[in-house]
Amino acid sequence: MEYQQRGETWQEMVATYDAIFEVFDDLIYICSQDYEIEYMNRHLIERTGNYPLGQKCYQAVYNREEKCPWCVSERVFRGEKIRREWFYPQDGRWYSAVNTLLRLPDGRKLKMALITDVTANKQTEEAFNNLILHSPIGIYIIQDRVFKLVNPGFLKITGYSEEDLLGKDIFFLVSPEYREPVRKNAVQLLKGERPAPYEYQFIAKNGETRWVVETVVSTDYQGRKATLGFFLEITERRRAEELLERQAQELARSNHELQSFAYIASHDLQEPLRKVIAFGDRLRTKETNNLSEMGKDYLSRMQNAAIRMRNLIEDLLAFSRVTTKAQPFQRVYLDKVVNEVLVDLEERITRLGAHIDVDPLPVVEAEPTQMRQLFQNLIANAMKFHKENISPVIAINYRRVDNDTCEIKVVDNGIGMDPKYSDRIFKPFQRLHGKGVYEGTGIGLAICHKIIVRHGGTIEVESAPGNGATFIITLPLFQPKKENGNDGKQEAH
């Protein structure tokens, strides 16, 4: 009856509480001086499973039949703000409650309790101590440039004992040629900045020079400012990187030789193939009447195979030329490039009734011929794989990602493909359909991928069977100086 008598004012107040407390992750309840629940926020309702208006707070929140022995309501109703922490054995977690006084316009006093799960805070100190003790990472604290604390991991990495290190200047560990960079990082930290992780060489107790990556942050130690350091040995990683660098150089040399071999071999194969095709044409022209039907079939198959071989060789040459015949980068107006491609494809566009919509495109630093090759392959590909009896619709969309990067999408309404083939289609001579279904050797998208990689970009596809395909290209607007030979970046729009 008491709740009904409060009328709209209380309902509006509860609605206000809900609006305010909805943003809190904490558990909140409000009770009267006789311990009756007058409000619970959503999180506490979900926790208790009901909205126990009028029920005693010690029953609704703590599952007790009598008033909690630790209750501080009397002090709260006298105007004190009371905070307490406790361990709740039912769920094995720690909680903190802040109890404050609420005064209503009608003069009544209510207590609001805001309950926070502080288990993580309680565990932090123990976790940090365990980290210090058991971490394989070296952890130390220095103050006034001398070691104040070192963990077992640090001792294991350096080979020193606590007696060797505590009270010693940190720089006796650092190789002489790295002492100045380490000092600069220490100064940066003292200025209130946070240095990025940095690598340097240190001298282990056995005299061996080894590599470490170190991260330092400011902390307090015994009431004074200090430095907390995390010290991870990376000697094996550095050795592996040096090995990988040598292997990369060897791989680059091998790739160069392989590209040269592919180019030369392809040229050497061209001449005998031309003769096979030419003499096949003569045989068909002059001797066709002397051939049986089986002979004519054999001749046709031989010529088709020779033509496919010629196409494969030409595509292999085109693939190798992306790098072997690469030209310097220059300013390329992609609008002009795409317009020229559309002129080249005009007959096919008209025949298929294709509709192609192109956004204004940027100026990029690139190789013009390869940009033309890229868009010709993508647009021709979109028209090739159109749905039967449906005209191709292709959109080329552009957006600028940031000051240095742009994104171009080529979207079509074609037959699409299974997403599991999204990586395969960018590999040479990979076809998703039989050679009798769609023409081509399966090299076009591999060339696109190689062009994009050479320009420092990425290309990927999003597609589903029957739902068309979207090729997503990211391209840098500017190329590194060493590649384009310019003194600085050129403006792009």
N, C-alpha and C positions, 0 to 999 in steps of 0.2 A: 504494500500500500504506500509505503514511504516513497518508493521510486516513481509511482504514478503521480503522486502529489507534486513532484518536482517539475513535471510538465515539459514543455518545449525547451526551456532553458538548459536542463540537464542533457536532453537528447542532442541539442546543438553543441554542448560542451564535449560530449562523447565523440561526436563527429569531428570536432576540432582536434581532440586527442588523436583520433585515428589518422587524420591528415598529417599531424606532426610526427607521430611515432612510427608511421609506416616506413619511414626512411631508415629507422634504426634496426640493426641486426640484433640488438640486445633484447632480453626479456623484461617487460615492464608491467607492473601492476600498481593500482591505486586502491587503498583501503581506508575505511573510516576509523575513528578512534576506538570503536568497539571491534576492530579487526575484520569487518565485513568487506569483501571484495566489491568495489564499485566500477572497476575498469581493468581490462587486460588487453594488451596489444596482440596482434595476430600471431606473433612468434610464440608467445606464452600460451595462447589458446591452442595452437597446434601441439605444443609440448604437453599440456595437460589433457588434451582431448575434449575439453568442453569449455563453456564460458560460465563459470560458477558465480554469477552475481548473487550477492547476499551470503555466500559461503565464507567461512572464516579463512583468512589468508594462510594460517598454519595448516589447515586441512587441504586447501586447494593447491598450494605451492609445495608444501613440505610433507604432505601425507601424515600429519600428526593429529592426534585427538585433543591435545592440550596445547596451550600457548607455548611457543618455542622458548626454551630457557635462555637463549641468547637475544631475545627480543629487545629492541632499543626504541620502541615506539614512543614511550614516555618522553625520552630525551628529544626525539624528532619533533613531537608536538610542542615541545618548549622552544623550538626554533633551531636546534642543532642539526648540522649535516653529518651523518654518521656513515662511515665506510667500514666494511668488514669483509674478510675472506674466509672461506671454509671449503672443506673437501666433502664431496657428496658421494658416499660409497655405492649408492645404487647405480651410478653410471661411471664411477671411477674418475671424475673430473673435478677441477678446482673452479670456484666461482668467486666473484667479487660483487658486492651489492653496495650501491650508494642510496641511502635513504634521506629524502628531503621532505620538507613541509610544503603543502599546497594550501592556500587560503582562497576559498570560493567567495564570490560577490555576496552571498547570503550570510557570510561570517563563519560558515563551517570550516573545520580543519580536516585535511586529508593527508595521508602519507603516500608519497610516490617512491617506489623501489625500482631502481634500474639495475638489473642483474646481468653481469658480463661473464662469459666463459673465459677464464684467464689461465686455462691449463697450459696453453702454449707459452705464456709468459713464465709460468712456474717451471716449465721444462727447459726454458732457454738457458738458464745458468748451468743446469746439469748437463745439457747438451753441449754447451761451450766447453765445460770442463772435460767432458768425454772427447770432444774434438781435439782439444789441446793435448790430451793424454794419448789418444789412439790414432790420430790422423797421420797418414804417411807423408802428408805435406808438412814441410818445416814451418813452424809458427814461432814467432819471437816478438818480444816487446823491447824497444830501445828507448832510452830517455837520456838526454844530454849526450847522444851519440854512443852510449855504451849499452851493452846487453843487460837487461834486467830480468828477463824470463826467456827460456828456450824450451821447446817441447822435445820429446824423444825423437820425433820425426826429423827435426832440425839436426839433432846430434848424429842421427844415423846417416843423413845426407852428407854432412861435413866431416864426419869422423872424429869430431872433437867431443870432449866431455863438458859437463856444466862448469867444472872448475876451470877449464881452459877458456870459457867464453864469458861467464858472468863478470861484469865490471870492465870488460875489454872493449876497445873501440871497434865498431863494426867494420871499418875500412881495412883492418888487417886481413879480413877474409877476401876482399875484392882484388882482382887482378889489377895491377897498376894502370893499364891502359883504359880501364873502365871506371876508375875512381871518380873522375870528373863528371861523367854522365850520371852516376849514382848520386853524387853530391847535388847536382842540379835538381834531381827528382826530390831529394830531401828538402831543398829550399822551396820548391814548388808546393810541397805539402805544408810547410810552415806558413806559407802565405795564404793558406785556406783553400788551395786548389787540390784536386785529386789527380795525381799522375796516372796515366794509363799503365797497364802492366808492361814491364820492360825486361829485356834480356841482357845478361852480362856473364862474364866468366868469373868464377871464384876459385880459390886455392884450398883444396881439401887438406886435412892434417897430414896425409901421406905425401903431400907435395904435388899431387896431380891437379892439373887445371881442368875444370869441368864447367858446364853451362847450366844456368838457372834462369827461370822466369819468375819475376817477383812483383807482387802487388802490395802496396802499402796504403794504410788509412790512418787517420788520426784517432786517438783514443785517450782515455784517462787512466793513469796508473798511480795508485796511492795518492790521489788527490791532485796530481799534476799532469800536464799535457805530455803525451808520449806518442810513439809510433808503433802500430801493430802491423807486422809484416807476414806475408804468406810466401813461402820459399819453395818452389817446385823445380826439382832437377830435370833438365831436358837434354842432357848430354847425348843420349841415344837418339832422341828425335833430331837433334842437329846433325848428327852423323848420317841419319837416314835421309835428311833433306839434302845434304851434300851429295849422297849417293844418287838420290832422285834427280838432282840437277844434272849430274854427269849422264845419267840414263836418258834424261830429256834431250840433252845435246846429241847423244848417240841416236836417239829416235828421230830427231829432226834431220840428222844426216841420212839416216836410212830412208826416211820419207822422201827426202830430196832425190835420192838414188832411185827409189821406187817410182816416183813421178816421172823421172827421166826415162826409166825403163818402159813405163806404160806408154809414154809419148812416142818413143822410138819404135817399140813393138807395134803400136797401132799403125804408125806410118808404114812399117814394113809389111803389115798385113793388108794394107789398102790395095797395093798393086796387084797381088794375085787374085784378090776378090774382084777387082775391076775386070780382070781377064775372064774369070769364071762367069760373071754377069754378062759381059760382052759376047763371049762365045755361046752362052746360053741363048742370048737374043738372036744371034746368027742362026743357030740350030733351029730355033722356033720359026724364023722367017723363011729359011731356005730348005729345010729338011722336014718340015712338019708333016707333009704328005707322005713321007717315007716311014713315019713313026707309027707304031701301033697305038691304040688307046692307052695301054699300060705305059708305053714309052713316053707319050705326051704327059701322063700323070707324073711319071718320074721326073721329067724335065721341069714341070711346073713346081714340084716340091723342091727340086734343087735350086731353082731361081729364087723361090720365096725364102729358102734357108739362107742363101747368099745375101739377099737384101736385108734380112734380119741381122745377119752378122755384120754387114756394113753399117747398119743403124746402131748396133751395139758399139762398134768401134768408134763411130763418130760421137756417140754419147760419152764414151769413156774419155775421148779426147777433150770434149767439152768439160767434163768433170775435172780432169787434171789441169785444164787451163785456168780454172778459178784461182789457183795459186801459182802455177808455172808461168802463166802469161799475164799475171796481175799488173795493173797499171797504177800509178800514184793516185791518191785521193785528191778530189777537188770539189768545189761547190757544185752541187747537183740540184736542179730544180725538179723535184719529183712530179709536180704538175705536168711539166713538159714531157718527162719520161713516160708517164702513163698515157698522155694524149698520143704520143708517137706509137705506143704499143696498141692503142685502140685503132689507130689508122691501119697498122699492119694486120690486125685481126678483123678488119671491117667486113670482109667477105663472109667469114664464119659468123660474125655477130648478126649480119643481115639474114643469112640462111637459117639460123636458129631462132631468130626473133628475140635475141637476148636484150635485156635492159640492164644497163650498167650505170650506177650512180656513184660519183666520186666526190668526196669532200675536198676542199682546198688542202693541199698537201705542203709540207715544209720544204725548206732548203736544208740539205744535209751535206756533210763532207763524206764523199763516197767515190767509188769508181762508176762513171756513167754507164758503161757497157754492162756492168754486172747488175746495176739497178734495173736496167731495161730487161735483162735476162730474168731477174727475179720476178718482176711484175708480169712479164709475158708468160712465164711458166704458171704463175698462180691464176691468172685470168683464164688462160687456155685450159688449165686443169678444171677450173670451175665450170666452164662450158662443156668440156668433154663428159663430165660425170653428171649431166643433167638428167632429170626424170623424163621418162618417155612421154611424149605428147604434151610436155609442159615446158614453156620457154624459160631459159635460164634468167634468173634475176640475181645480180651481183652488186654488192655495196662495198665500197672501199672507204672505211671510216678512219679518222685521224684524231688523236688527242695528244697534247704535250704533257708528259708525265712530270717533268721537272725542268730545270734550266738546261740540262744536258741530254735529256732522253725524250724520245717520242714513241708513241705506240700506234701502229697501223693494223687495222683488221680488214681482212678480205672475207666477206660473208657471202655465201651462196645458198640457194634453195634446192640443191642437188640431192643425189641419192644418199649422201652421208656414208658413214662407216661405223663399225664397231669400235668403241673407244680403246679396246685392247690393242688395236693396231696403230695407235697414235704415235708411237716411237718408231715402229717398223717402217712406216712410209717414208721416213727421211733417210733411209739407208739405200745405197745404190742397188738398182735392179730388183727392188722389192715391189711385187705386184700383188694386189688383192683380188684381181680378176684374171681369168684365163686370157691368153694373148689373142684369142679369137673374139673376145667380147669388146675390149677397148684397145685402140691402137697405142703404140708407145712401148718403151723398154723399161720404164720404171726408174728413170734417172733424173727426171725433172725436179722432183721435190728434194732429192739428194743434193742437186746443184744449188737449189734455193738455200738449203741448210748450210752448205759450205760457204756460200756467199755471205750469209748473215753472220756466221762464226768469224769469217775473215774481217768483217766490219765491226766486230765486238758486240754484236747483238744476240738476240734469241728468237727462235721461231717455234711455235707449238700449235697444236690443232685441238679444237673442241668439236665433237661431232657425235651423232647417233644415227643409226640406220633409218633412212627415210626423212631425216630432219636437216639435211644440208650439213655444211661444214663451215667453221670459222677458223681461219688461219690468223694467229695473233703474232705480230712482229714487234719487237722492241729494237730500236736503232739509236745509237748515240748521234746527236746532232753534230758533234765535233769529234775529230780523231786526234790521237796523240801526236805531238809534234814530230816525233821520230818517224812516223808513218807518212804524214802528209808533207813534211818538209817546210811547213809554215812557221813563222816566228811566233804566232799566237793564234788564238781562236778567231774564227770568222763569225760574224753575226748571222744567225738563222732566224727564220720566223715560223 
